[in-house]
Amino acid sequence: MRDFIQALPKTETHLHIEGALPYELLCAWDPKRWPPDPAFRDRSYRYATFPGFEQILLDHALPWFTSAERYHEAARLIFAKHVAQNVRYVETSFHLPVTGFINVPGPEIIAAIRSAAPVGLEVRVFTGMLRSDIIGALRPTIDRLHTWEHLAGVDLHGHETMPTPPETAAIWAGLRAAGKVTKCHAGEFDGAARVREAIEVLGVRRVQHGVRAVEDPSVVQLAVETGTTFDVCPLSNVGLRVAPSIAAHPIRRLMQAGVCCTVSTDDPLCFANSLTEEYQALATELAFTRAELAQVARNGWAVASVPAAMRDAMLATIQRLAAAN
């Protein structure tokens, strides 16, 4: 199974660049400040609350991400790890800069990340923002995102206790009209209604997480009928207590209902996970078959923004591997 997972040409479609900061960079930078094996990076660790998780992430990421060069250095190592796992396509997002929080211009971050992509790995860069940012100090920047040439798309992220401002729908529609892909975190810490909101109100067809849609069959059916993809992060869901365990994770139920689900790592800085481990956890703890893992890989290529020839080649490889096993 390990060889099969390694051989699959995989995609990563839900990855926060700040949350993917390789911990070894911190250890090498200041070993006294960053011990080699902090408790939160143990696989058995469970975050008590989302704000507690967020604080750990920010306490570790913000000291590092102070320049475009730091983004490049982190991305270079992140992407090297992807290549080693036979990941061939990555969608990663950075938090939209605001005064006092990552003081690096967005276009410079995009250029730094893109320049770190090695040959053979397709990288698309998104930016993310909190729901509250839509009506906050970042609004002038958000209103210019359609002009950022190499920005692939946008994402609403953060704790779902925040209401979604009514203005968001029009902003998201305008960004799609400008050729940007729109995403939204939903169905993680709030229920299926937030997934419905993302699909029906915001018009997204890429929901980050989405797993709590399983609580309402009508929302699951809505996702199927609209062709909405859930970019699922199983080990993150367990670490944040969204699901009690991989064995109890709803990804199989969603896929059996017809929802297109991809698999990604979310924030490896905080979960010490890799994409290979995500696949392995599904195989070991949820008894995913080779056919099911192959379908996960296919789902990633179904939404990947790549030339048709590349997509066809990757799908043919997956089909060959699945047929041989």
Secondary structure as UniProt FT lines:
FT   HELIX           2..7
FT   STRAND          10..16
FT   HELIX           18..20
FT   HELIX           23..29
FT   TURN            31..33
FT   HELIX           39..41
FT   TURN            43..44
FT   HELIX           50..61
FT   TURN            62..64
FT   HELIX           68..84
FT   TURN            85..86
FT   STRAND          87..95
FT   TURN            99..100
FT   HELIX           106..115
FT   TURN            119..120
FT   STRAND          122..130
FT   HELIX           131..135
FT   TURN            137..138
FT   HELIX           139..142
FT   TURN            143..144
FT   HELIX           145..147
FT   TURN            149..150
FT   STRAND          153..157
FT   TURN            160..161
FT   HELIX           167..177
FT   TURN            178..179
FT   STRAND          181..186
FT   HELIX           192..196
FT   HELIX           197..201
FT   STRAND          206..209
FT   HELIX           211..215
FT   HELIX           217..226
FT   STRAND          229..232
FT   HELIX           234..239
FT   TURN            240..241
FT   TURN            247..248
FT   HELIX           251..256
FT   TURN            257..258
FT   STRAND          260..263
FT   HELIX           268..271
FT   HELIX           275..285
FT   HELIX           290..303
FT   HELIX           308..324
//
